[in-house]
Amino acid sequence: MITLYELLQIEKKDFCDYKVHFATGGEKKRKPYNAFLTDSFKEWQEHQTEKNFGRPLVLSLIWYDKDIWMFGGIYRILPEKPVPVSNKSGWKGWRYQTELTDKASDYIGRAFFKFKKEFRASYPKLELAPKNGTPVAEMRLSHILDKRVTLSDFPGFDSVNIDYQTLQYIVTDNLLSWKSALSNVKGVYLIVDTQTGKQYVGSAYGDDCLWQRWSHYARDGHGGNVELRQLLKANGDDYKLNFKYSILEICNMNLGNEYIIGRESYWKEALLTRQFGLNIN
């Protein structure tokens, strides 16, 4: 089975030029993958809590699933030193300047490697050979997709599970396959606050389709809902970045309002979102 360094054509004498970034979002492991889908991975990676990139090149591996890592590209650290940065929530760290190289670029978003990471470091040297497990450079290729992963293809109603930034990207860029799918159905959807686990059940009916309803959420995070508006008012506008969106049930556009409202009520009762969630009625 082909290894990482063989597929990417990195010679062993050049291992010393590379840091490997095992990109994972901590508790929100899919965060860097979602950033990749929305073309914001480079910016996400450039913000670091510590001065983690001490070599000329960074080989990015993005968490995809348990022990599966997607190749995200090889980035060159530009000569400028990282600068200290902070944000309104109190986070402090460092901002690097990088550029994506052409090396192995055909495999970005297509090549997936199987690697059981049995050490804590997220930024090991490429030549790292841990006491337990496989050397980093010799991790094995899992599979290669025919084409790069992308958000442009709607995954199906039962596979939608996206965060706020992804929703905003889909709506702002008017992604055709998503718009076409969501513009032709009404239905019941779920919003989850990933900080608390609390859920909000909503529905699209009347003149609204799911695309129109979710476009309102993409604009401001609350979509006019009293409960979500209060949550953002209490925690700040950036709190909407904690929301995730999925679809519980789709309905034909010709079905009446009463039927869809009834299905919304069913899901509120089934998920107990009035007692323990974000629904107040």
TANOR-V367401 format. One record per backbone hydrogen bond with DSSP energy under -1.0 kcal/mol. NH is the residue of the N-H (numbers start at 1). CO is the residue of the C=O. Records with the same first field share a line. If there is no record, write none. Layout:
NH=CO  CO
//
This chain:
4=139
5=137
7=3
8=4
10=5
14=11
15=12
17=14
18=15
19=57
20=124
21=59
22=122
23=21  61
28=25
29=27
31=28
34=30
35=31
36=32
37=33
38=34
39=36
40=35
44=40
45=41
46=42
48=94
52=50
54=52
57=17
58=75
59=19
60=73
61=21
62=70
63=23
64=68
65=68
68=65
69=113
70=62
71=111
72=60
75=58
76=99
77=56
78=97
83=95
85=93
87=91
90=87
93=85
94=48
95=83
96=46
99=76
101=74
105=102
107=104
108=105
109=71
110=107
111=107
112=143
113=69
114=140
115=67
126=18
128=125
136=128
138=135
139=136
141=2
142=112
143=112
145=110
149=109
159=156
162=245
164=243
167=163
168=164
169=165
170=166
171=167
172=168
173=169
175=170
179=175
180=176
181=177
182=178
183=179
186=251
187=204
188=249
189=202
190=246
191=200
192=244
193=198
194=242
197=193
200=191
202=189
204=187
208=205
210=185
211=182
213=209
214=210
215=211
216=212
217=213
218=214
219=215
220=216
221=217
225=222
229=225
230=226
231=227
232=228
233=229
234=230
235=231
236=232
239=236
240=237
241=238
242=239
243=240
244=192
245=162
246=190
248=188
249=188
251=186
255=252
260=256
261=257
262=258
263=259
264=260
265=261
266=262
267=263
268=264
269=265
270=266
271=267
273=268
276=272
278=199
279=273
//
